């Protein structure tokens, strides 16, 4: 999730990629912002990249491809998940 956010993908694209509803993605994004103690997606991306919570090369690849055909899974993002959400089993 955090990698896709840091790559600049909108909620709609993230939802399509992860096969989640856009509302679920919106809730996850809110949870990520809270966990990172930031208020915007831009701040979250900056913090994620500067603290190496995401792989910068993967973010660039996702951004350049314009797609989310990636190894990212709903629980991607260095284990950052909104509170109350359990990891999904593989």
C-alpha distances in whole Angstrom, upper triangle without the diagonal:
4,5,5,6,9,10,11,10,11,10,12,11,8,10,12,10,9,12,11,13,13,14,11,8,11,11,8,8,11,11,9,11,14,13,13,16,16,16,15,12,14,15,11,11,15,14,11,13,17,16,14,11,10,12,14,15,12,11,15,15,12,14,17,17,16,14,11,13,11,11,7,7,6,7,5,6,9,10,8,8,11,14,16,13,14,12,13,16,16
4,5,5,6,8,10,10,12,12,15,13,10,13,15,13,12,16,15,17,15,16,14,11,12,13,10,8,11,11,7,10,13,11,10,14,13,14,13,10,11,12,8,8,11,10,8,10,13,12,11,8,7,10,11,14,11,9,13,14,12,13,17,17,16,15,12,15,13,13,9,10,9,9,7,4,8,9,8,9,11,15,17,15,16,14,16,18,18
4,5,5,6,9,9,12,13,15,13,10,13,15,12,12,16,16,18,17,18,17,13,15,16,13,11,15,15,11,13,16,15,14,17,16,17,15,11,12,13,10,8,11,12,8,9,13,13,11,8,6,7,8,10,7,6,10,10,9,10,13,14,13,12,10,12,10,10,7,10,10,10,7,6,9,11,11,12,15,18,20,18,19,16,17,19,19
4,5,5,7,6,9,9,11,9,7,10,12,9,10,13,13,15,14,16,15,11,13,15,12,10,14,15,12,14,17,16,15,18,17,17,14,11,12,14,11,9,13,14,11,12,16,16,14,12,9,11,11,12,9,7,10,10,7,9,12,12,11,10,7,11,9,11,8,10,10,11,9,9,12,14,13,13,15,19,21,18,19,17,17,20,19
4,5,5,6,7,8,11,10,8,11,13,12,12,15,15,16,13,15,14,10,11,13,11,8,11,12,10,11,14,14,13,15,13,13,11,7,9,11,8,7,10,12,10,11,14,15,14,12,10,12,12,14,12,9,12,13,10,10,14,15,13,12,11,14,13,14,11,13,12,13,11,9,13,14,12,13,14,18,20,18,20,18,19,22,22
4,5,8,10,12,15,13,11,15,16,15,15,19,18,19,17,19,18,14,15,16,14,11,14,15,11,12,15,15,13,15,13,14,11,8,8,9,7,4,8,9,7,8,11,12,11,10,8,10,9,11,10,6,9,11,10,9,13,14,13,13,12,15,14,15,12,14,14,15,12,10,13,15,13,15,16,20,22,20,22,20,21,24,23
4,6,9,12,14,11,10,14,15,13,15,18,18,19,17,19,19,15,16,18,16,13,17,18,15,15,19,18,17,19,17,17,14,10,10,13,11,8,10,13,11,10,14,15,14,13,10,10,9,10,8,5,7,8,6,5,9,10,9,10,10,13,12,14,12,14,15,16,13,12,15,17,16,17,19,23,25,23,24,22,22,25,24
4,6,9,12,10,10,13,14,14,15,18,18,18,15,18,18,14,14,17,15,12,15,17,14,14,18,19,17,19,16,15,12,8,8,12,11,8,11,14,12,12,15,17,16,15,13,14,12,14,12,8,10,11,9,7,11,12,10,11,11,14,14,16,14,16,16,17,15,14,17,19,17,18,19,23,25,23,25,23,24,26,26
4,7,8,6,6,10,11,10,12,14,14,15,12,15,15,11,12,15,14,12,15,17,15,15,19,19,18,20,18,17,14,10,11,14,13,11,14,16,15,15,18,20,18,17,14,15,14,15,13,10,11,12,9,8,11,11,8,9,8,12,13,15,13,14,14,16,14,14,18,19,17,18,18,22,24,22,23,22,22,24,24
4,5,6,6,9,10,11,12,14,13,13,10,12,13,10,10,13,13,10,13,16,15,15,18,19,19,20,18,16,13,10,12,15,14,13,16,18,17,18,21,22,21,19,17,19,18,19,16,14,15,16,12,11,14,14,11,11,11,15,15,18,15,16,15,17,16,16,20,20,18,18,18,22,23,21,23,22,22,25,25
4,6,5,6,9,10,10,12,10,9,6,9,9,6,7,10,10,8,11,14,13,14,17,18,18,20,18,16,13,11,14,16,14,14,18,19,17,19,22,23,22,20,18,20,20,21,18,15,18,18,14,14,17,17,14,13,12,15,16,18,15,15,13,15,15,15,19,19,17,16,15,19,20,18,20,20,19,22,22
4,5,5,6,9,10,10,9,8,6,9,10,8,9,13,13,12,15,17,17,18,20,22,22,23,21,20,17,14,17,20,18,17,21,22,21,22,25,26,25,23,20,22,22,22,19,17,19,19,15,15,17,16,13,12,11,14,16,18,16,15,14,17,17,18,22,22,20,18,18,22,22,20,22,21,20,23,23
4,5,5,6,9,10,10,10,9,12,13,10,12,15,14,13,16,18,17,18,21,22,22,24,22,21,18,15,17,20,18,16,20,22,19,20,24,25,23,21,18,19,19,19,16,14,16,15,11,11,14,13,9,8,7,11,12,15,13,13,13,16,15,16,20,21,19,18,19,23,23,21,22,21,20,22,21
4,5,5,6,8,8,9,8,11,10,7,10,12,11,10,14,15,14,16,19,19,19,21,20,19,17,13,16,18,15,15,18,19,17,18,22,22,20,18,16,17,17,18,15,13,15,15,11,12,15,14,11,9,7,10,11,13,10,10,9,12,12,13,17,17,16,15,16,19,20,17,19,17,16,19,18
4,5,5,6,5,6,5,9,8,6,9,11,10,11,14,15,15,17,20,20,21,23,22,21,19,16,19,21,18,18,22,22,20,22,25,25,24,21,19,20,21,22,18,17,19,18,15,16,18,17,14,12,10,12,13,15,12,11,9,13,14,15,19,18,17,15,16,19,19,16,18,17,15,18,18
4,6,5,7,8,8,12,11,10,13,15,14,15,18,19,19,21,23,23,24,26,25,24,22,19,21,23,21,20,24,25,22,23,27,27,25,23,20,21,22,22,18,17,19,18,14,15,17,15,13,10,8,10,12,14,12,12,11,15,15,17,21,21,20,18,19,22,22,19,20,19,17,19,18
4,6,8,10,11,14,13,11,14,16,14,15,18,19,18,20,23,22,23,26,24,24,22,18,20,23,20,18,22,23,20,21,25,25,23,20,17,18,19,18,15,14,16,15,11,13,15,13,11,8,6,7,9,10,9,9,9,13,12,15,18,18,18,17,19,22,22,19,19,17,15,17,16
4,5,9,10,13,10,9,13,14,12,13,17,17,16,19,21,20,21,24,23,23,21,18,21,23,19,19,22,23,20,21,25,24,22,19,17,18,20,20,16,16,18,17,14,16,18,16,15,12,8,10,10,10,8,7,6,10,10,13,16,16,16,14,16,19,19,15,16,14,12,14,13
4,7,9,12,10,10,13,14,13,15,18,18,18,21,23,23,24,27,26,25,24,21,24,25,22,22,26,26,23,25,28,28,26,23,21,22,23,23,20,19,22,20,17,19,21,19,17,14,11,12,13,13,12,10,9,13,14,17,20,19,19,17,18,20,20,16,17,15,13,15,14
4,6,8,6,7,10,11,10,12,15,15,16,19,20,20,22,24,24,23,21,19,22,24,21,21,25,25,22,24,28,27,26,22,21,23,24,24,21,20,23,22,18,20,23,21,19,16,13,15,15,16,13,11,9,12,14,16,19,18,17,15,15,17,17,14,15,14,12,15,15
4,5,5,6,9,10,11,12,14,15,17,19,20,21,23,24,23,22,21,19,22,24,21,22,25,26,24,26,29,29,28,24,23,25,26,27,23,22,25,24,20,21,24,22,20,17,15,17,18,19,16,14,12,15,17,19,22,20,19,16,16,18,17,15,17,17,15,18,19
4,5,5,6,9,10,10,12,14,15,16,18,20,21,22,21,19,18,16,19,21,19,19,23,24,22,24,27,27,26,23,22,24,25,26,22,20,23,23,19,19,22,21,18,16,15,17,19,20,17,15,13,16,17,18,21,20,18,16,15,18,18,16,18,18,18,21,21
4,5,5,6,9,10,11,12,14,15,17,18,20,21,20,18,17,16,20,21,19,20,24,24,23,25,28,28,27,24,23,26,27,28,25,23,26,26,22,22,26,24,22,20,18,21,21,22,19,17,14,16,18,19,22,20,18,15,14,16,16,14,17,18,17,21,22
4,5,5,6,9,10,11,12,14,15,16,18,20,19,18,18,16,20,21,18,19,23,23,21,24,26,26,25,22,21,24,25,26,23,21,25,24,21,22,25,24,22,19,17,19,19,20,16,14,11,13,15,16,19,17,15,12,11,13,13,11,13,14,14,17,19
4,5,5,6,8,10,10,12,14,15,16,18,17,16,15,13,16,18,15,16,19,19,18,20,23,23,22,19,18,20,21,23,20,18,21,21,17,18,22,21,18,16,14,17,17,17,14,12,9,12,13,13,17,16,13,11,10,14,14,12,14,14,14,18,19
4,5,5,6,9,10,11,12,14,15,16,15,14,13,11,15,16,14,16,19,19,18,21,23,23,23,20,19,22,23,25,22,19,22,23,19,20,23,23,20,19,17,20,20,21,17,16,13,14,15,15,18,17,15,12,11,14,15,13,16,17,17,21,22
4,5,5,6,9,10,11,12,14,15,15,14,14,13,17,17,15,17,20,19,18,21,24,23,23,20,20,23,24,26,23,21,24,25,22,22,26,25,23,21,19,22,21,21,18,16,12,13,15,15,18,16,13,10,8,10,11,10,14,15,16,20,21
4,5,5,6,9,10,10,12,14,14,14,13,12,15,16,13,14,18,17,15,19,21,20,20,16,16,19,21,23,20,18,22,22,19,20,24,23,21,20,17,19,19,18,15,13,9,10,11,11,14,12,10,7,6,9,10,9,12,12,13,17,19
4,5,5,6,9,10,11,12,11,11,10,8,12,12,10,11,15,14,13,16,19,18,18,15,15,18,19,21,19,16,20,21,18,18,22,22,20,18,16,19,19,19,15,14,11,12,12,11,14,13,10,9,8,11,13,12,15,15,17,20,21
4,5,5,6,9,10,10,10,9,9,9,13,13,10,13,16,15,15,18,20,19,20,17,18,21,22,24,22,20,23,24,21,21,25,25,23,22,20,23,22,22,19,17,14,14,15,14,16,15,11,10,7,10,12,12,16,17,18,22,24
4,5,5,6,9,10,10,11,12,11,15,14,11,14,16,15,14,18,19,18,19,15,17,20,21,24,22,20,23,25,22,22,26,26,25,23,21,23,22,21,18,16,13,12,13,12,14,12,9,7,4,7,9,9,13,14,16,20,22
4,5,5,6,8,9,10,10,9,12,11,8,10,13,11,10,14,16,15,15,12,13,17,18,21,19,17,20,22,19,20,23,24,22,21,19,21,20,19,15,15,12,11,11,9,11,10,6,6,6,9,12,11,14,14,16,20,21
4,6,5,6,5,6,7,7,10,9,6,10,12,10,11,14,15,15,16,13,15,18,19,22,20,18,21,23,21,20,24,25,23,23,21,24,22,22,18,18,16,15,15,12,14,13,10,10,9,11,14,14,17,18,20,24,25
4,5,5,6,8,10,11,13,11,10,13,15,13,13,17,17,16,18,15,17,21,22,25,23,21,24,26,24,24,28,29,27,26,24,27,25,25,21,20,17,16,16,14,15,14,10,10,8,9,13,13,16,18,20,24,26
4,5,8,10,12,12,14,12,10,13,14,11,11,15,16,14,15,12,15,18,20,23,22,20,23,25,23,24,27,28,27,26,23,26,24,23,19,18,16,14,14,11,12,11,7,8,7,8,12,13,15,15,19,22,23
4,6,9,10,10,12,9,7,10,11,8,8,12,12,11,13,10,13,17,17,21,20,18,21,23,22,22,25,27,25,25,23,25,23,23,19,19,17,15,15,11,12,12,8,10,10,12,16,16,18,18,21,24,25
4,7,10,11,12,9,8,12,12,10,11,15,14,13,16,14,16,20,21,24,23,21,24,26,25,24,28,29,28,28,26,29,27,26,23,22,20,19,18,15,15,15,12,13,12,13,17,18,20,21,24,27,28
4,6,8,9,6,6,10,10,9,11,14,14,14,16,14,16,19,19,23,22,19,22,25,23,22,26,27,26,26,24,27,26,26,22,22,20,19,19,15,16,17,13,14,13,15,19,19,22,22,25,28,29
4,7,9,7,8,11,12,11,13,16,16,17,19,17,18,22,21,24,23,20,23,25,23,22,26,27,25,25,24,27,26,27,23,23,21,21,20,17,19,19,16,16,14,16,20,20,23,24,26,29,31
4,5,5,6,9,10,11,12,14,15,16,18,16,17,20,19,22,21,18,20,22,20,19,22,24,22,22,21,25,24,25,21,22,20,20,19,16,19,19,16,16,15,18,21,21,24,24,26,29,30
4,5,5,6,9,10,10,12,14,15,16,14,14,17,16,19,17,14,16,19,16,15,19,20,18,19,17,21,20,21,18,19,17,17,16,14,16,17,14,15,14,18,21,20,22,22,23,27,27
4,5,5,6,9,10,11,12,14,15,14,14,16,15,18,17,13,15,18,16,14,18,20,18,19,19,22,21,22,19,21,20,20,18,15,18,19,16,18,18,21,24,23,25,25,26,29,30
4,5,5,6,8,10,10,12,14,13,14,16,15,19,18,15,17,20,19,17,21,23,21,22,21,24,23,24,21,22,20,20,18,15,16,18,15,17,17,19,23,22,25,24,26,29,30
4,5,5,6,9,10,10,12,10,11,14,13,17,16,13,16,18,17,16,20,21,20,20,19,22,20,20,17,18,17,16,14,11,13,14,11,13,14,16,20,19,21,21,23,26,26
4,5,5,6,8,10,10,9,9,11,10,13,13,10,12,15,14,13,16,18,17,18,16,19,18,18,16,17,17,16,14,11,13,15,13,15,16,19,22,21,23,22,23,26,26
4,6,5,6,8,10,10,10,12,11,14,15,12,13,17,16,15,18,20,20,21,20,22,21,21,19,21,20,19,17,13,15,17,15,18,19,21,25,24,25,24,26,29,29
4,5,5,6,8,8,10,12,12,15,16,13,16,19,18,18,21,23,22,23,21,24,21,21,19,20,19,18,16,12,12,15,13,15,17,19,23,22,23,22,25,27,28
4,6,5,6,5,6,9,9,13,12,11,13,16,15,15,19,20,20,20,18,20,18,18,15,17,16,15,12,9,9,12,10,13,15,18,21,20,21,20,22,24,24
4,6,5,6,6,7,6,10,11,9,11,14,14,14,17,19,19,19,18,20,18,18,16,18,19,17,14,11,12,15,14,17,19,22,25,23,24,22,24,27,26
4,5,8,9,10,9,13,14,13,14,17,18,17,20,22,23,23,22,24,21,21,19,21,22,20,17,14,13,17,15,19,21,23,26,25,26,25,27,29,29
4,6,8,10,11,14,15,14,16,19,19,19,22,24,24,24,22,24,21,21,19,20,20,18,15,12,11,14,13,17,19,21,24,23,24,22,25,27,27
4,5,7,8,11,12,11,14,16,16,17,20,21,22,22,20,21,18,17,16,18,18,16,13,10,9,13,13,16,19,21,24,23,23,21,23,25,24
4,7,9,12,12,11,14,16,16,17,20,21,21,21,18,20,17,16,13,15,15,13,10,7,6,9,9,13,15,18,21,19,19,17,20,21,21
4,6,9,8,8,11,12,12,14,16,17,18,17,15,16,13,13,11,13,14,12,9,6,7,10,11,14,17,19,22,20,20,18,19,21,20
4,5,5,6,9,10,11,13,14,16,17,16,15,15,12,12,11,14,16,15,11,9,10,13,14,17,20,23,25,23,23,20,21,23,21
4,5,5,6,9,10,11,12,14,15,16,15,16,14,14,13,16,18,17,14,12,13,16,17,19,22,25,28,25,26,23,24,26,24
4,5,5,6,9,10,10,12,14,15,14,14,12,13,13,17,19,19,15,14,15,18,19,22,24,28,30,27,27,24,25,26,24
4,5,5,6,8,10,10,12,12,10,11,8,9,9,13,15,15,12,11,13,16,17,19,22,25,27,24,24,21,22,23,21
4,5,5,6,9,10,11,11,10,12,10,11,10,14,15,16,12,11,14,16,16,18,21,24,26,24,24,22,22,24,22
4,5,5,6,8,10,11,11,13,12,14,13,17,19,19,16,15,17,20,20,22,24,28,30,28,28,25,26,27,26
4,5,5,6,8,9,9,10,9,11,12,16,18,19,16,16,18,21,21,23,25,29,30,28,28,25,25,26,24
4,6,5,6,6,6,8,7,10,10,13,15,17,14,14,17,19,19,20,23,26,28,25,25,23,22,24,22
4,6,5,7,8,11,11,14,13,16,18,19,16,16,19,21,21,22,24,27,29,27,28,25,25,27,25
4,5,8,10,12,12,15,15,19,21,22,19,19,22,24,24,25,27,31,33,30,31,28,28,29,27
4,5,8,8,10,13,14,17,19,21,19,19,22,24,24,25,27,31,32,29,30,27,26,27,25
4,7,9,11,15,14,17,18,21,18,19,22,24,24,24,26,29,31,28,29,26,26,27,25
4,6,8,12,12,14,15,18,16,17,21,22,22,22,24,28,29,25,26,24,22,24,22
4,5,9,8,10,12,14,13,14,18,19,19,19,21,24,25,22,22,20,19,20,18
4,7,8,10,13,15,14,16,19,20,21,21,23,26,27,24,23,21,19,20,17
4,5,8,11,13,11,13,16,17,18,19,21,25,26,22,22,19,17,18,16
4,6,10,11,9,12,13,15,16,17,20,23,24,20,19,16,15,15,13
4,7,8,6,8,11,12,13,14,17,20,21,17,17,14,13,14,12
4,5,5,9,11,11,12,12,15,17,18,14,13,10,9,11,9
4,6,9,11,10,10,9,11,14,14,11,11,8,8,10,10
4,7,8,6,7,7,10,12,13,10,9,6,7,10,10
4,6,6,8,8,12,15,16,13,12,10,11,13,12
4,5,6,8,11,14,16,14,14,12,14,16,16
4,5,9,12,14,17,15,14,12,14,16,16
4,6,10,11,13,11,10,9,11,14,14
4,7,9,12,10,11,10,13,16,17
4,6,8,7,8,8,11,14,16
4,6,6,9,10,13,16,19
4,6,8,11,14,17,20
4,6,10,12,15,19
4,7,9,12,15
4,6,9,12
4,6,9
4,6
4
